[in-house]
Amino acid sequence: MAAELRQGGALARGHAADVRTPESLEAALARAAAELGSVAVLQHSPLPSRGDLELA
């Protein structure tokens, strides 16, 4: 998703985290903040990519 957003001109990065462990989430958010500064939008995406979705 980040790559698709970047193609449209947005500043976007992906930072993986295990949502079952708070430490993993905190580390991912810290990496994002260190790289990008203040985070304005956060997208939780449990699937690897949009291509994995089947729309009927």
Biopython code that builds the backbone (N, CA, C, O; Angstrom):
import numpy as np
from Bio.PDB.StructureBuilder import StructureBuilder

atoms = [
    (1, "MET", "N", (0.817, -1.174, 0.000)),
    (1, "MET", "CA", (0.000, 0.000, 0.000)),
    (1, "MET", "C", (0.873, 1.255, 0.000)),
    (1, "MET", "O", (0.559, 2.232, -0.680)),
    (2, "ALA", "N", (1.961, 1.230, 0.757)),
    (2, "ALA", "CA", (2.840, 2.403, 0.802)),
    (2, "ALA", "C", (3.396, 2.716, -0.581)),
    (2, "ALA", "O", (3.479, 3.882, -0.969)),
    (3, "ALA", "N", (3.775, 1.682, -1.325)),
    (3, "ALA", "CA", (4.319, 1.903, -2.670)),
    (3, "ALA", "C", (3.278, 2.546, -3.578)),
    (3, "ALA", "O", (3.600, 3.439, -4.361)),
    (4, "GLU", "N", (2.056, 2.102, -3.478)),
    (4, "GLU", "CA", (0.971, 2.670, -4.289)),
    (4, "GLU", "C", (0.738, 4.139, -3.932)),
    (4, "GLU", "O", (0.537, 4.970, -4.818)),
    (5, "LEU", "N", (0.763, 4.452, -2.662)),
    (5, "LEU", "CA", (0.587, 5.835, -2.232)),
    (5, "LEU", "C", (1.737, 6.710, -2.715)),
    (5, "LEU", "O", (1.526, 7.845, -3.143)),
    (6, "ARG", "N", (2.961, 6.174, -2.644)),
    (6, "ARG", "CA", (4.120, 6.940, -3.119)),
    (6, "ARG", "C", (4.013, 7.225, -4.609)),
    (6, "ARG", "O", (4.408, 8.300, -5.060)),
    (7, "GLN", "N", (3.488, 6.281, -5.379)),
    (7, "GLN", "CA", (3.318, 6.509, -6.817)),
    (7, "GLN", "C", (2.372, 7.676, -7.073)),
    (7, "GLN", "O", (2.484, 8.362, -8.089)),
    (8, "GLY", "N", (1.453, 7.896, -6.162)),
    (8, "GLY", "CA", (0.512, 9.008, -6.285)),
    (8, "GLY", "C", (1.052, 10.311, -5.703)),
    (8, "GLY", "O", (0.352, 11.323, -5.686)),
    (9, "GLY", "N", (2.300, 10.287, -5.223)),
    (9, "GLY", "CA", (2.929, 11.496, -4.726)),
    (9, "GLY", "C", (2.909, 11.671, -3.216)),
    (9, "GLY", "O", (3.413, 12.673, -2.709)),
    (10, "ALA", "N", (2.341, 10.722, -2.489)),
    (10, "ALA", "CA", (2.282, 10.836, -1.029)),
    (10, "ALA", "C", (3.590, 10.365, -0.397)),
    (10, "ALA", "O", (4.313, 9.552, -0.973)),
    (11, "LEU", "N", (3.881, 10.880, 0.778)),
    (11, "LEU", "CA", (5.003, 10.390, 1.576)),
    (11, "LEU", "C", (4.454, 9.258, 2.427)),
    (11, "LEU", "O", (3.674, 9.496, 3.349)),
    (12, "ALA", "N", (4.853, 8.028, 2.126)),
    (12, "ALA", "CA", (4.300, 6.861, 2.823)),
    (12, "ALA", "C", (5.376, 5.812, 3.032)),
    (12, "ALA", "O", (6.248, 5.623, 2.183)),
    (13, "ARG", "N", (5.311, 5.138, 4.156)),
    (13, "ARG", "CA", (6.235, 4.054, 4.476)),
    (13, "ARG", "C", (5.457, 2.934, 5.150)),
    (13, "ARG", "O", (4.401, 3.166, 5.740)),
    (14, "GLY", "N", (5.981, 1.732, 5.059)),
    (14, "GLY", "CA", (5.398, 0.590, 5.759)),
    (14, "GLY", "C", (6.307, 0.167, 6.891)),
    (14, "GLY", "O", (7.520, 0.054, 6.712)),
    (15, "HIS", "N", (5.728, -0.069, 8.058)),
    (15, "HIS", "CA", (6.480, -0.537, 9.225)),
    (15, "HIS", "C", (5.706, -1.703, 9.820)),
    (15, "HIS", "O", (4.641, -1.512, 10.407)),
    (16, "ALA", "N", (6.236, -2.898, 9.670)),
    (16, "ALA", "CA", (5.545, -4.103, 10.143)),
    (16, "ALA", "C", (5.618, -4.208, 11.660)),
    (16, "ALA", "O", (6.596, -3.792, 12.280)),
    (17, "ALA", "N", (4.566, -4.771, 12.245)),
    (17, "ALA", "CA", (4.513, -4.996, 13.687)),
    (17, "ALA", "C", (3.565, -6.161, 13.965)),
    (17, "ALA", "O", (2.641, -6.426, 13.196)),
    (18, "ASP", "N", (3.807, -6.834, 15.055)),
    (18, "ASP", "CA", (2.923, -7.900, 15.517)),
    (18, "ASP", "C", (1.905, -7.254, 16.454)),
    (18, "ASP", "O", (2.256, -6.845, 17.561)),
    (19, "VAL", "N", (0.663, -7.160, 16.027)),
    (19, "VAL", "CA", (-0.358, -6.467, 16.812)),
    (19, "VAL", "C", (-0.680, -7.175, 18.123)),
    (19, "VAL", "O", (-1.374, -6.620, 18.975)),
    (20, "ARG", "N", (-0.186, -8.380, 18.287)),
    (20, "ARG", "CA", (-0.441, -9.113, 19.534)),
    (20, "ARG", "C", (0.516, -8.714, 20.651)),
    (20, "ARG", "O", (0.303, -9.078, 21.807)),
    (21, "THR", "N", (1.564, -7.972, 20.319)),
    (21, "THR", "CA", (2.519, -7.566, 21.341)),
    (21, "THR", "C", (2.681, -6.049, 21.343)),
    (21, "THR", "O", (3.132, -5.468, 20.355)),
    (22, "PRO", "N", (2.316, -5.412, 22.444)),
    (22, "PRO", "CA", (2.424, -3.960, 22.516)),
    (22, "PRO", "C", (3.836, -3.447, 22.202)),
    (22, "PRO", "O", (3.989, -2.387, 21.594)),
    (23, "GLU", "N", (4.852, -4.187, 22.609)),
    (23, "GLU", "CA", (6.229, -3.759, 22.357)),
    (23, "GLU", "C", (6.520, -3.651, 20.868)),
    (23, "GLU", "O", (7.222, -2.740, 20.430)),
    (24, "SER", "N", (5.977, -4.586, 20.090)),
    (24, "SER", "CA", (6.178, -4.576, 18.647)),
    (24, "SER", "C", (5.505, -3.359, 18.015)),
    (24, "SER", "O", (6.070, -2.716, 17.129)),
    (25, "LEU", "N", (4.300, -3.050, 18.476)),
    (25, "LEU", "CA", (3.594, -1.877, 17.976)),
    (25, "LEU", "C", (4.328, -0.584, 18.349)),
    (25, "LEU", "O", (4.470, 0.321, 17.526)),
    (26, "GLU", "N", (4.784, -0.513, 19.586)),
    (26, "GLU", "CA", (5.513, 0.673, 20.030)),
    (26, "GLU", "C", (6.788, 0.864, 19.223)),
    (26, "GLU", "O", (7.130, 1.989, 18.860)),
    (27, "ALA", "N", (7.493, -0.227, 18.940)),
    (27, "ALA", "CA", (8.732, -0.135, 18.166)),
    (27, "ALA", "C", (8.452, 0.325, 16.733)),
    (27, "ALA", "O", (9.194, 1.145, 16.191)),
    (28, "ALA", "N", (7.398, -0.191, 16.124)),
    (28, "ALA", "CA", (7.051, 0.212, 14.755)),
    (28, "ALA", "C", (6.668, 1.690, 14.711)),
    (28, "ALA", "O", (7.067, 2.409, 13.795)),
    (29, "LEU", "N", (5.901, 2.140, 15.692)),
    (29, "LEU", "CA", (5.512, 3.554, 15.737)),
    (29, "LEU", "C", (6.726, 4.446, 15.988)),
    (29, "LEU", "O", (6.818, 5.542, 15.434)),
    (30, "ALA", "N", (7.647, 3.983, 16.814)),
    (30, "ALA", "CA", (8.871, 4.756, 17.072)),
    (30, "ALA", "C", (9.710, 4.861, 15.804)),
    (30, "ALA", "O", (10.267, 5.921, 15.516)),
    (31, "ARG", "N", (9.805, 3.762, 15.038)),
    (31, "ARG", "CA", (10.555, 3.804, 13.773)),
    (31, "ARG", "C", (9.905, 4.778, 12.799)),
    (31, "ARG", "O", (10.590, 5.556, 12.135)),
    (32, "ALA", "N", (8.578, 4.731, 12.718)),
    (32, "ALA", "CA", (7.865, 5.627, 11.812)),
    (32, "ALA", "C", (8.078, 7.082, 12.217)),
    (32, "ALA", "O", (8.333, 7.930, 11.362)),
    (33, "ALA", "N", (7.978, 7.376, 13.493)),
    (33, "ALA", "CA", (8.158, 8.743, 13.969)),
    (33, "ALA", "C", (9.587, 9.219, 13.749)),
    (33, "ALA", "O", (9.806, 10.381, 13.408)),
    (34, "ALA", "N", (10.563, 8.332, 13.939)),
    (34, "ALA", "CA", (11.962, 8.702, 13.731)),
    (34, "ALA", "C", (12.232, 9.014, 12.260)),
    (34, "ALA", "O", (13.012, 9.911, 11.940)),
    (35, "GLU", "N", (11.585, 8.272, 11.380)),
    (35, "GLU", "CA", (11.798, 8.453, 9.943)),
    (35, "GLU", "C", (10.988, 9.607, 9.365)),
    (35, "GLU", "O", (11.477, 10.361, 8.524)),
    (36, "LEU", "N", (9.736, 9.737, 9.826)),
    (36, "LEU", "CA", (8.813, 10.674, 9.193)),
    (36, "LEU", "C", (8.449, 11.888, 10.035)),
    (36, "LEU", "O", (7.879, 12.851, 9.521)),
    (37, "GLY", "N", (8.767, 11.852, 11.305)),
    (37, "GLY", "CA", (8.296, 12.914, 12.190)),
    (37, "GLY", "C", (6.905, 12.572, 12.692)),
    (37, "GLY", "O", (6.580, 11.399, 12.874)),
    (38, "SER", "N", (6.088, 13.580, 12.916)),
    (38, "SER", "CA", (4.737, 13.373, 13.409)),
    (38, "SER", "C", (3.916, 12.567, 12.401)),
    (38, "SER", "O", (3.906, 12.883, 11.211)),
    (39, "VAL", "N", (3.234, 11.537, 12.874)),
    (39, "VAL", "CA", (2.430, 10.674, 12.006)),
    (39, "VAL", "C", (1.001, 11.209, 11.969)),
    (39, "VAL", "O", (0.333, 11.277, 13.001)),
    (40, "ALA", "N", (0.531, 11.591, 10.774)),
    (40, "ALA", "CA", (-0.809, 12.157, 10.616)),
    (40, "ALA", "C", (-1.861, 11.091, 10.342)),
    (40, "ALA", "O", (-3.008, 11.230, 10.767)),
    (41, "VAL", "N", (-1.480, 10.023, 9.631)),
    (41, "VAL", "CA", (-2.419, 8.972, 9.270)),
    (41, "VAL", "C", (-1.753, 7.629, 9.508)),
    (41, "VAL", "O", (-0.603, 7.412, 9.126)),
    (42, "LEU", "N", (-2.494, 6.730, 10.147)),
    (42, "LEU", "CA", (-1.992, 5.386, 10.407)),
    (42, "LEU", "C", (-2.976, 4.388, 9.822)),
    (42, "LEU", "O", (-4.161, 4.421, 10.152)),
    (43, "GLN", "N", (-2.499, 3.504, 8.957)),
    (43, "GLN", "CA", (-3.345, 2.494, 8.315)),
    (43, "GLN", "C", (-2.985, 1.124, 8.860)),
    (43, "GLN", "O", (-1.846, 0.676, 8.729)),
    (44, "HIS", "N", (-3.946, 0.468, 9.465)),
    (44, "HIS", "CA", (-3.760, -0.920, 9.899)),
    (44, "HIS", "C", (-4.242, -1.812, 8.771)),
    (44, "HIS", "O", (-5.402, -1.736, 8.365)),
    (45, "SER", "N", (-3.366, -2.646, 8.270)),
    (45, "SER", "CA", (-3.720, -3.507, 7.148)),
    (45, "SER", "C", (-3.283, -4.936, 7.450)),
    (45, "SER", "O", (-2.100, -5.252, 7.320)),
    (46, "PRO", "N", (-4.210, -5.807, 7.850)),
    (46, "PRO", "CA", (-3.839, -7.171, 8.219)),
    (46, "PRO", "C", (-3.446, -8.042, 7.028)),
    (46, "PRO", "O", (-2.872, -9.115, 7.213)),
    (47, "LEU", "N", (-3.744, -7.600, 5.827)),
    (47, "LEU", "CA", (-3.378, -8.375, 4.642)),
    (47, "LEU", "C", (-2.112, -7.797, 4.021)),
    (47, "LEU", "O", (-1.874, -6.593, 4.113)),
    (48, "PRO", "N", (-1.295, -8.641, 3.389)),
    (48, "PRO", "CA", (-0.057, -8.158, 2.783)),
    (48, "PRO", "C", (-0.266, -7.098, 1.708)),
    (48, "PRO", "O", (0.553, -6.189, 1.576)),
    (49, "SER", "N", (-1.345, -7.198, 0.940)),
    (49, "SER", "CA", (-1.576, -6.222, -0.125)),
    (49, "SER", "C", (-3.031, -6.271, -0.567)),
    (49, "SER", "O", (-3.766, -7.205, -0.248)),
    (50, "ARG", "N", (-3.426, -5.249, -1.304)),
    (50, "ARG", "CA", (-4.788, -5.205, -1.842)),
    (50, "ARG", "C", (-5.041, -6.352, -2.820)),
    (50, "ARG", "O", (-6.176, -6.804, -2.971)),
    (51, "GLY", "N", (-3.997, -6.816, -3.476)),
    (51, "GLY", "CA", (-4.143, -7.891, -4.447)),
    (51, "GLY", "C", (-4.667, -9.183, -3.839)),
    (51, "GLY", "O", (-5.151, -10.060, -4.553)),
    (52, "ASP", "N", (-4.569, -9.300, -2.504)),
    (52, "ASP", "CA", (-5.047, -10.500, -1.833)),
    (52, "ASP", "C", (-6.554, -10.474, -1.589)),
    (52, "ASP", "O", (-7.134, -11.483, -1.188)),
    (53, "LEU", "N", (-7.185, -9.337, -1.826)),
    (53, "LEU", "CA", (-8.624, -9.224, -1.595)),
    (53, "LEU", "C", (-9.398, -9.697, -2.823)),
    (53, "LEU", "O", (-9.044, -9.376, -3.958)),
    (54, "GLU", "N", (-10.433, -10.448, -2.584)),
    (54, "GLU", "CA", (-11.320, -10.861, -3.675)),
    (54, "GLU", "C", (-12.651, -10.138, -3.483)),
    (54, "GLU", "O", (-13.365, -10.385, -2.511)),
    (55, "LEU", "N", (-12.971, -9.261, -4.400)),
    (55, "LEU", "CA", (-14.232, -8.541, -4.311)),
    (55, "LEU", "C", (-15.261, -9.196, -5.218)),
    (55, "LEU", "O", (-15.019, -9.404, -6.406)),
    (56, "ALA", "N", (-16.396, -9.513, -4.648)),
    (56, "ALA", "CA", (-17.448, -10.197, -5.425)),
    (56, "ALA", "C", (-18.443, -9.204, -5.954)),
    (56, "ALA", "O", (-19.398, -9.587, -6.629)),
]
sb = StructureBuilder()
sb.init_structure("model")
sb.init_model(0)
sb.init_chain("A")
sb.init_seg("    ")
for serial, (resi, resn, name, xyz) in enumerate(atoms, 1):
    if name == "N":
        sb.init_residue(resn, " ", resi, " ")
    sb.init_atom(name, np.array(xyz, "f"), 0.0, 1.0, " ", f" {name:<3s}", serial, name[0])
structure = sb.get_structure()
